[in-house]
């Protein structure tokens, strides 16, 4: 799956509430920081290099 597939499959960004974040190994403070960032805008999704991001996470 590549970045185009994610967008075509209806990838939905995380909401503003830090409690909406998936269950990750983050502290409460880290989750709050993500929540303060707000939702990802459509423009940010469009301009993100998702293939590079996935590569960074998996290598």
ABEGO torsion letter per residue (X at the ends): XBAAAAAAAGBBBBBABAAABBBBBBBAAAAAAAAAAEBBBAAAAAABBAAAAAAAAAX
